Amino acid sequence: MSWKLREYYRKRLAGEQGTVFKDPGGRIRVALMYPNRYHIGMSNLGFQSVYGWLNDQDDFVCERAFLPDDDETGLYERSGASLLTMESQTEVSRYDVLAFSISFENDYLNVLRLLDLARVPLLSSQRNGPGPLLVAGGIAISLNPEPLAAFFDLLGLGDGERLVPELIELLRQARSVPHDREPILKQACRLTGWYVPSYYTEHYREDGTIEGRESREAAPERVTLARTNLVSAPIPKTAITTPDTEFSNTALLEIGKGCGRGCRFCAAGHLYRPPRSHSEDRLSSMLTDLSESVSRFGLICPALGDLPETTLILKHIQHIGAEATTSSLRGDAASDELLTLLRACGQKSVAIAPEAGSQRLRNVLNKKLSEDEIIAAVARLTEADLSSIKLYFMVGLPTETLDDVHAIHALLKRIVHALKKFRKKDRGFPRIGASVNCFVPKAQTPFQWEAMDRVDALKKKLRLIQGQMRSTKSVSFSAEVPKWSYIQAFFSLGDRRAGQVLAAVHSNEGRWWETFKNVPFNPDFFVYRRREYTETLPWDFIHTGVKKAYLVSEHSRAMSGKTSPDCIPETCNRCGLCGNAAVPGV
């Protein structure tokens, strides 16, 4: 193995705090894999948390591996080495378990790249002899695991706080992991949240839709999503801090899960229902402990402004002399008190997400924010002396018209006009940025039956907005590339056949569009086709606790432009989740 690779990793390790080094002798060895570069993987709270939970066990050693960056790739190519872990620079293929944390569909190709670099056969059906057990989890897997089903032995659906302890016990009960996976798989499929893809077979109709699924005798017909009771569960937090991340030398800490607002496009808002929060006492205690090694915290929660604990947590952070940051706030939850506390804790920029320019389209999304509320929220952010404000929008949304697209620029102009008064107050004008993404339908949401807008149409809409923005020079503009949204939608909505295409793209060195032309079916079938309510969807076997009838009702209300009330735990049962004894962890 190249000494230059060892030196490269040792230099990177030297900048970290919290790294765990263990003698692997007699321990269960897990290589924790992130299918992207170090800079991105180390910014992922789920990845960081799993690393900490596994290394908390005396009989486990967990080390990390990432997709090599350009410099690393050259070192691997010149040395001929297979993929190494960071901590001990040991070949990944020698570990008992390869555990992947997967949050984004566009990282799926990197999963296969990592397996190739590790010299591990891609398909689970090819790994019959000694070798590591391949496991994966993360929100992308929990929404729709089918495109990756052929590559993994075991997939975890739901909250890692519940899944990881069960995996630990499974591995302890079967120390002969490299020699026989079957006992682990048989036991795992009886547990909540664990899915063994090889125990199931899909059958298709001539029109390409799913006719049904056949399961082996030991496997349940449906897999129940793993949910965590936050009263006693471990709190996800950063295990290792480093300057080489999106959140330089910042400890990430989960404040709560889920969101009760019910935005119809939002995967996290539906998958992680009901909204829950960790107790203020536990969070404050953890912040105090962490402040011995870090002085900046990133607070993670889909609906931070909705939680009563948030202001108490910020006051505690201020009390211990630390800083805090959060990525986004809901406009109508950005209270003066919350913004004052954030600014006092060092927050300099905040994002809010109107999502659509017109009130009509926001109603379709169930984004219950009026234009006046959005403008007032931006004004409050400016009044709080925040130096940068980001506004998120989408194009290609269901029922969208050209008027809705024009409305994005019209709203931005109104915002800029409303903020002109701050120039007259001898106050700095904040940097305002507008980011426009392409709508991608997600599994387990009311829009799971929708088609994605065509790439050419999305390009035209983005060019239109970009042209309009030239007259609004005080707002910077950025946009997503539609072709990458297409690939995201392909895997968001695809079944196991999408995995076959993924393998073909990998064999063709990542040439997506060339490969799409040569596969046995048209990928547009998954991306551009609107589905019927009666169609069997690839992810229907996952029991999330949210009734399909509720998703149908929400989709119908969206098409009629009707909004729905917020999810308030223990006071309603519209979605079927709260009060359902058959759904653990609620």
Secondary structure, 3 states (H helix, E strand, C coil): CCHHHHHHHHHHHHCCECCCCCCCCCCEEEEEEECCCHHHHCCCHHHHHHHHHHHCCCCEEEEEEECCCHHHHHHHHHHCCCCECCCCCCEHHHCCEEEEECCCHHHHHHHHHHHHHHCCCCCHHHCCCCCCEEEEECHHHHHCCHHHHHHCCEEECECHHHHHHHHHHHHHHCCCCCCCCHHHHHHHCCCCCEECHHHEEEEECCCCCEEEEEECCCCCCCEECECCCCCCCCCCECCCECCCCCCCCCEEEECEECCCCCCCCCHHHHHCCCCEECCHHHHHHHHHHHCCCCCEEEEECCCHHHCCHHHHHHHHHHHCCCEEECCECCHHHCCHHHHHHHHHCCCCEEEEEEECCCHHHHHHHCCCCCHHHHHHHHHHHHHCCCCEEEEEEEECCCCCCHHHHHHHHHHHHHHHHHHHHHHHCCCCCCEEEEEEEECCCCCCCCCCCCCCCCHHHHHHHHHHHHHHHCCCCCEEEEECCHHHHHHHHHHHHCCHHHHHHHHHHHHCCCCHHHHHCCCCCCCHHHHCCCCCCCCCCCCCCEECCCCHHHHHHHHHHHHCCCCCCCCCCCCCCCCCCCCCCCCCCC
